[in-house]
């Protein structure tokens, strides 16, 4: 990604839409580095899912959430530590209780500063949104699962284990049949593999497949991906099937002792032929690199 290809990564709260009773999503509308943001309400509390990138986006999300809450207590959670999802948490300090799983909290503490510097180099529009970022620790850290009672509605927060990152978290609203996946699932684009050896190699294609199998088996009514259009359960199946095919096409070539460069070239061509309409083709190479490293003879 380069500066001239990236639009301003701004969360547009005016485009919010209601998915169910007291459950609103601010969609990313296809803008890179803007996540889908969730606002989930109960009788006494409201949970915000994702902050947007940087304090200005987060301030807009907080204002929208506070207006929606109408005096109800606010909570904040993030699906993982990456900048467009979590690097606005400072705006919620003193206004909301911030809670995430242990692995995500560790990711934020150990890798957050490095990701901040890396993203600042993606161009002026991104660097502008990251001005003044301060990485803040969560108020509440749980181990593997946390049921948050909002009043007449319980939201389930679950750590999935290592996949897109070590600290991935899925947020489900059982009474509405809604699942927020973060970057475990994207709509209309190739899976994002943050494979940056030697600096970050925590993403695991093989474990990601197993996570997607479990999520697809839950068959939620509505799936809110990290980026892209809101969909149904088929979205989870599509991501699962893509990851399976990426692994198969990579490993069959790895078995033949091809060079990684040749594997990338061939697998990229196959995946684009199968999904010509998907964006994010640059992530195919990263996925192949990850799966080559995970290949076992």
KESE-459163 format. One record per residue (C-alpha): residue number from 1; residue in three letters; z, x, y. Coordinates in steps of 0.05 Angstrom, whole numbers. Last residue first. Layout:
REM KESE-459163
+-----+-----+--------+--------+--------+
!   i !  aa !      z !      x !      y !
+-----+-----+--------+--------+--------+
! NUM ! ALA !      Z !      X !      Y !
...
+-----+-----+--------+--------+--------+
***
This chain:
REM KESE-459163
+-----+-----+--------+--------+--------+
!   i !  aa !      z !      x !      y !
+-----+-----+--------+--------+--------+
! 297 ! UNK !    104 !    139 !   -657 !
! 296 ! UNK !    145 !    112 !   -599 !
! 295 ! UNK !    116 !     90 !   -533 !
! 294 ! UNK !    167 !     80 !   -477 !
! 293 ! UNK !    137 !    134 !   -433 !
! 292 ! UNK !     68 !    105 !   -444 !
! 291 ! UNK !     97 !     37 !   -427 !
! 290 ! UNK !    121 !     61 !   -359 !
! 289 ! UNK !     56 !     96 !   -343 !
! 288 ! UNK !     16 !     35 !   -363 !
! 287 ! UNK !     59 !     -9 !   -319 !
! 286 ! UNK !     50 !     38 !   -259 !
! 285 ! UNK !    -26 !     37 !   -270 !
! 284 ! UNK !    -27 !    -39 !   -272 !
! 283 ! UNK !     15 !    -43 !   -208 !
! 282 ! UNK !    -43 !    -22 !   -163 !
! 281 ! UNK !    -79 !    -86 !   -184 !
! 280 ! UNK !    -31 !   -126 !   -141 !
! 279 ! UNK !    -71 !   -191 !   -136 !
! 278 ! UNK !    -94 !   -234 !   -194 !
! 277 ! UNK !   -162 !   -270 !   -192 !
! 276 ! UNK !   -196 !   -224 !   -242 !
! 275 ! UNK !   -143 !   -235 !   -295 !
! 274 ! UNK !   -174 !   -218 !   -362 !
! 273 ! UNK !   -228 !   -172 !   -333 !
! 272 ! UNK !   -175 !   -140 !   -288 !
! 271 ! UNK !   -131 !   -128 !   -349 !
! 270 ! UNK !   -186 !    -96 !   -390 !
! 269 ! UNK !   -210 !    -50 !   -333 !
! 268 ! UNK !   -139 !    -27 !   -319 !
! 267 ! UNK !   -128 !    -14 !   -392 !
! 266 ! UNK !   -189 !     32 !   -395 !
! 265 ! UNK !   -174 !     73 !   -333 !
! 264 ! UNK !   -100 !     78 !   -346 !
! 263 ! UNK !   -111 !    100 !   -418 !
! 262 ! UNK !   -161 !    152 !   -394 !
! 261 ! UNK !   -111 !    182 !   -345 !
! 260 ! UNK !    -56 !    179 !   -398 !
! 259 ! UNK !    -98 !    223 !   -443 !
! 258 ! UNK !   -118 !    191 !   -508 !
! 257 ! UNK !    -77 !    209 !   -570 !
! 256 ! UNK !   -103 !    152 !   -612 !
! 255 ! UNK !    -34 !    121 !   -616 !
! 254 ! UNK !    -31 !    121 !   -540 !
! 253 ! UNK !    -94 !     78 !   -540 !
! 252 ! UNK !    -62 !     25 !   -585 !
! 251 ! UNK !      1 !     32 !   -543 !
! 250 ! UNK !    -31 !     15 !   -477 !
! 249 ! UNK !    -71 !    -45 !   -500 !
! 248 ! UNK !    -12 !    -74 !   -538 !
! 247 ! UNK !     38 !    -61 !   -481 !
! 246 ! UNK !     -6 !    -92 !   -429 !
! 245 ! UNK !    -21 !   -151 !   -476 !
! 244 ! UNK !     54 !   -164 !   -485 !
! 243 ! UNK !     67 !   -157 !   -411 !
! 242 ! UNK !     12 !   -207 !   -396 !
! 241 ! UNK !     37 !   -256 !   -448 !
! 240 ! UNK !    108 !   -255 !   -420 !
! 239 ! UNK !     82 !   -264 !   -349 !
! 238 ! UNK !     39 !   -323 !   -370 !
! 237 ! UNK !     96 !   -354 !   -410 !
! 236 ! UNK !    142 !   -351 !   -350 !
! 235 ! UNK !     89 !   -384 !   -306 !
! 234 ! UNK !     77 !   -436 !   -359 !
! 233 ! UNK !    148 !   -461 !   -346 !
! 232 ! UNK !    129 !   -492 !   -280 !
! 231 ! UNK !    105 !   -464 !   -214 !
! 230 ! UNK !    125 !   -441 !   -144 !
! 229 ! UNK !     69 !   -400 !   -113 !
! 228 ! UNK !     76 !   -325 !   -102 !
! 227 ! UNK !    132 !   -275 !    -98 !
! 226 ! UNK !    200 !   -271 !   -133 !
! 225 ! UNK !    182 !   -330 !   -175 !
! 224 ! UNK !    211 !   -400 !   -166 !
! 223 ! UNK !    203 !   -435 !   -234 !
! 222 ! UNK !    210 !   -511 !   -239 !
! 221 ! UNK !    223 !   -554 !   -300 !
! 220 ! UNK !    256 !   -498 !   -338 !
! 219 ! UNK !    233 !   -483 !   -410 !
! 218 ! UNK !    292 !   -442 !   -434 !
! 217 ! UNK !    247 !   -408 !   -485 !
! 216 ! UNK !    207 !   -377 !   -427 !
! 215 ! UNK !    270 !   -343 !   -402 !
! 214 ! UNK !    286 !   -313 !   -470 !
! 213 ! UNK !    216 !   -287 !   -482 !
! 212 ! UNK !    214 !   -261 !   -411 !
! 211 ! UNK !    277 !   -220 !   -423 !
! 210 ! UNK !    247 !   -191 !   -487 !
! 209 ! UNK !    184 !   -171 !   -452 !
! 208 ! UNK !    224 !   -138 !   -396 !
! 207 ! UNK !    260 !    -97 !   -448 !
! 206 ! UNK !    194 !    -67 !   -472 !
! 205 ! UNK !    168 !    -56 !   -401 !
! 204 ! UNK !    230 !    -21 !   -377 !
! 203 ! UNK !    241 !     -6 !   -303 !
! 202 ! UNK !    295 !     46 !   -293 !
! 201 ! UNK !    247 !    104 !   -280 !
! 200 ! UNK !    263 !    119 !   -207 !
! 199 ! UNK !    259 !    187 !   -174 !
! 198 ! UNK !    223 !    227 !   -229 !
! 197 ! UNK !    182 !    185 !   -237 !
! 196 ! UNK !    165 !    125 !   -193 !
! 195 ! UNK !    156 !     65 !   -239 !
! 194 ! UNK !    173 !      4 !   -196 !
! 193 ! UNK !    131 !    -40 !   -242 !
! 192 ! UNK !    109 !   -103 !   -206 !
! 191 ! UNK !     76 !   -152 !   -254 !
! 190 ! UNK !      4 !   -167 !   -237 !
! 189 ! UNK !     -8 !   -223 !   -187 !
! 188 ! UNK !    -19 !   -297 !   -182 !
! 187 ! UNK !     53 !   -317 !   -191 !
! 186 ! UNK !    108 !   -265 !   -199 !
! 185 ! UNK !    162 !   -263 !   -252 !
! 184 ! UNK !    218 !   -214 !   -265 !
! 183 ! UNK !    212 !   -202 !   -190 !
! 182 ! UNK !    264 !   -254 !   -172 !
! 181 ! UNK !    271 !   -306 !   -227 !
! 180 ! UNK !    297 !   -368 !   -191 !
! 179 ! UNK !    301 !   -425 !   -242 !
! 178 ! UNK !    302 !   -500 !   -227 !
! 177 ! UNK !    318 !   -555 !   -277 !
! 176 ! UNK !    353 !   -596 !   -223 !
! 175 ! UNK !    419 !   -606 !   -259 !
! 174 ! UNK !    415 !   -537 !   -289 !
! 173 ! UNK !    406 !   -497 !   -224 !
! 172 ! UNK !    389 !   -428 !   -249 !
! 171 ! UNK !    394 !   -359 !   -216 !
! 170 ! UNK !    366 !   -300 !   -255 !
! 169 ! UNK !    393 !   -230 !   -240 !
! 168 ! UNK !    360 !   -162 !   -248 !
! 167 ! UNK !    407 !   -103 !   -242 !
! 166 ! UNK !    374 !    -48 !   -282 !
! 165 ! UNK !    306 !    -62 !   -251 !
! 164 ! UNK !    242 !    -99 !   -272 !
! 163 ! UNK !    276 !   -101 !   -341 !
! 162 ! UNK !    347 !    -76 !   -352 !
! 161 ! UNK !    397 !   -130 !   -369 !
! 160 ! UNK !    389 !   -204 !   -353 !
! 159 ! UNK !    449 !   -212 !   -308 !
! 158 ! UNK !    462 !   -286 !   -302 !
! 157 ! UNK !    481 !   -330 !   -243 !
! 156 ! UNK !    489 !   -404 !   -261 !
! 155 ! UNK !    494 !   -455 !   -205 !
! 154 ! UNK !    543 !   -512 !   -215 !
! 153 ! UNK !    533 !   -576 !   -175 !
! 152 ! UNK !    583 !   -630 !   -158 !
! 151 ! UNK !    616 !   -582 !   -110 !
! 150 ! UNK !    584 !   -514 !   -102 !
! 149 ! UNK !    614 !   -487 !   -167 !
! 148 ! UNK !    587 !   -418 !   -182 !
! 147 ! UNK !    583 !   -400 !   -255 !
! 146 ! UNK !    580 !   -325 !   -264 !
! 145 ! UNK !    549 !   -283 !   -319 !
! 144 ! UNK !    543 !   -211 !   -342 !
! 143 ! UNK !    595 !   -169 !   -305 !
! 142 ! UNK !    613 !   -200 !   -238 !
! 141 ! UNK !    618 !   -169 !   -169 !
! 140 ! UNK !    646 !   -208 !   -109 !
! 139 ! UNK !    645 !   -185 !    -37 !
! 138 ! UNK !    579 !   -146 !    -45 !
! 137 ! UNK !    573 !    -77 !    -12 !
! 136 ! UNK !    535 !    -70 !     52 !
! 135 ! UNK !    472 !    -30 !     66 !
! 134 ! UNK !    461 !    -25 !    141 !
! 133 ! UNK !    390 !    -38 !    166 !
! 132 ! UNK !    381 !    -27 !    240 !
! 131 ! UNK !    305 !    -24 !    239 !
! 130 ! UNK !    279 !    -46 !    171 !
! 129 ! UNK !    234 !   -100 !    199 !
! 128 ! UNK !    200 !    -50 !    244 !
! 127 ! UNK !    191 !     -1 !    187 !
! 126 ! UNK !    153 !    -55 !    148 !
! 125 ! UNK !    104 !    -71 !    204 !
! 124 ! UNK !     98 !      4 !    222 !
! 123 ! UNK !     76 !     29 !    155 !
! 122 ! UNK !     99 !     38 !     83 !
! 121 ! UNK !    142 !     99 !    102 !
! 120 ! UNK !    202 !     56 !    119 !
! 119 ! UNK !    198 !     30 !     48 !
! 118 ! UNK !    213 !     99 !     19 !
! 117 ! UNK !    271 !    112 !     67 !
! 116 ! UNK !    305 !     46 !     49 !
! 115 ! UNK !    290 !     56 !    -24 !
! 114 ! UNK !    328 !    122 !    -22 !
! 113 ! UNK !    387 !     91 !     13 !
! 112 ! UNK !    391 !     33 !    -37 !
! 111 ! UNK !    389 !     76 !    -99 !
! 110 ! UNK !    462 !     91 !   -114 !
! 109 ! UNK !    499 !     36 !    -78 !
! 108 ! UNK !    447 !    -18 !    -87 !
! 107 ! UNK !    435 !     -1 !   -160 !
! 106 ! UNK !    510 !     -2 !   -173 !
! 105 ! UNK !    516 !    -71 !   -142 !
! 104 ! UNK !    456 !    -94 !   -184 !
! 103 ! UNK !    489 !    -68 !   -248 !
! 102 ! UNK !    554 !   -104 !   -231 !
! 101 ! UNK !    524 !   -172 !   -219 !
! 100 ! UNK !    518 !   -202 !   -150 !
!  99 ! UNK !    562 !   -239 !    -99 !
!  98 ! UNK !    561 !   -243 !    -23 !
!  97 ! UNK !    611 !   -292 !      8 !
!  96 ! UNK !    581 !   -319 !     72 !
!  95 ! UNK !    591 !   -316 !    147 !
!  94 ! UNK !    636 !   -254 !    155 !
!  93 ! UNK !    579 !   -210 !    132 !
!  92 ! UNK !    516 !   -252 !    126 !
!  91 ! UNK !    475 !   -209 !    173 !
!  90 ! UNK !    493 !   -146 !    133 !
!  89 ! UNK !    458 !   -177 !     72 !
!  88 ! UNK !    390 !   -163 !    102 !
!  87 ! UNK !    366 !   -110 !     54 !
!  86 ! UNK !    372 !   -154 !     -7 !
!  85 ! UNK !    306 !   -185 !    -28 !
!  84 ! UNK !    255 !   -149 !     15 !
!  83 ! UNK !    291 !    -83 !      4 !
!  82 ! UNK !    299 !    -82 !    -72 !
!  81 ! UNK !    370 !    -95 !    -97 !
!  80 ! UNK !    359 !   -150 !   -147 !
!  79 ! UNK !    361 !   -227 !   -151 !
!  78 ! UNK !    403 !   -232 !    -89 !
!  77 ! UNK !    464 !   -276 !    -77 !
!  76 ! UNK !    495 !   -306 !    -15 !
!  75 ! UNK !    550 !   -359 !     -8 !
!  74 ! UNK !    563 !   -406 !     49 !
!  73 ! UNK !    619 !   -457 !     58 !
!  72 ! UNK !    596 !   -525 !     84 !
!  71 ! UNK !    594 !   -536 !    159 !
!  70 ! UNK !    526 !   -568 !    164 !
!  69 ! UNK !    498 !   -529 !    105 !
!  68 ! UNK !    426 !   -539 !    127 !
!  67 ! UNK !    440 !   -512 !    196 !
!  66 ! UNK !    478 !   -454 !    165 !
!  65 ! UNK !    420 !   -440 !    116 !
!  64 ! UNK !    368 !   -440 !    171 !
!  63 ! UNK !    410 !   -395 !    215 !
!  62 ! UNK !    424 !   -348 !    157 !
!  61 ! UNK !    350 !   -344 !    139 !
!  60 ! UNK !    331 !   -328 !    210 !
!  59 ! UNK !    385 !   -275 !    214 !
!  58 ! UNK !    362 !   -247 !    148 !
!  57 ! UNK !    291 !   -238 !    174 !
!  56 ! UNK !    318 !   -201 !    235 !
!  55 ! UNK !    368 !   -160 !    194 !
!  54 ! UNK !    320 !   -130 !    144 !
!  53 ! UNK !    273 !   -156 !     91 !
!  52 ! UNK !    288 !   -226 !     67 !
!  51 ! UNK !    358 !   -247 !     49 !
!  50 ! UNK !    352 !   -272 !    -22 !
!  49 ! UNK !    383 !   -335 !    -55 !
!  48 ! UNK !    429 !   -373 !     -7 !
!  47 ! UNK !    484 !   -415 !    -39 !
!  46 ! UNK !    514 !   -476 !     -3 !
!  45 ! UNK !    585 !   -502 !    -10 !
!  44 ! UNK !    627 !   -566 !     -6 !
!  43 ! UNK !    585 !   -623 !    -35 !
!  42 ! UNK !    533 !   -578 !    -67 !
!  41 ! UNK !    473 !   -542 !    -37 !
!  40 ! UNK !    421 !   -492 !    -59 !
!  39 ! UNK !    379 !   -454 !     -7 !
!  38 ! UNK !    327 !   -408 !    -39 !
!  37 ! UNK !    282 !   -354 !    -10 !
!  36 ! UNK !    214 !   -336 !    -39 !
!  35 ! UNK !    205 !   -263 !    -23 !
!  34 ! UNK !    166 !   -230 !     33 !
!  33 ! UNK !    140 !   -160 !     17 !
!  32 ! UNK !     68 !   -183 !     15 !
!  31 ! UNK !     53 !   -250 !     46 !
!  30 ! UNK !     28 !   -302 !     -5 !
!  29 ! UNK !     62 !   -361 !     28 !
!  28 ! UNK !    131 !   -330 !     19 !
!  27 ! UNK !    161 !   -399 !      8 !
!  26 ! UNK !    227 !   -421 !     40 !
!  25 ! UNK !    256 !   -461 !    -18 !
!  24 ! UNK !    303 !   -520 !    -11 !
!  23 ! UNK !    353 !   -553 !    -59 !
!  22 ! UNK !    396 !   -610 !    -32 !
!  21 ! UNK !    363 !   -660 !    -78 !
!  20 ! UNK !    302 !   -627 !   -110 !
!  19 ! UNK !    245 !   -581 !    -92 !
!  18 ! UNK !    251 !   -588 !    -16 !
!  17 ! UNK !    202 !   -547 !     25 !
!  16 ! UNK !    212 !   -494 !     78 !
!  15 ! UNK !    150 !   -476 !    119 !
!  14 ! UNK !    187 !   -471 !    186 !
!  13 ! UNK !    231 !   -418 !    156 !
!  12 ! UNK !    176 !   -366 !    161 !
!  11 ! UNK !    203 !   -301 !    130 !
!  10 ! UNK !    167 !   -242 !    163 !
!   9 ! UNK !    133 !   -184 !    128 !
!   8 ! UNK !     83 !   -167 !    184 !
!   7 ! UNK !     17 !   -158 !    148 !
!   6 ! UNK !      4 !    -98 !    103 !
!   5 ! UNK !    -66 !    -72 !     91 !
!   4 ! UNK !    -71 !    -28 !    153 !
!   3 ! UNK !     -3 !      4 !    139 !
!   2 ! UNK !    -18 !     26 !     69 !
!   1 ! UNK !      0 !      0 !      0 !
+-----+-----+--------+--------+--------+
***
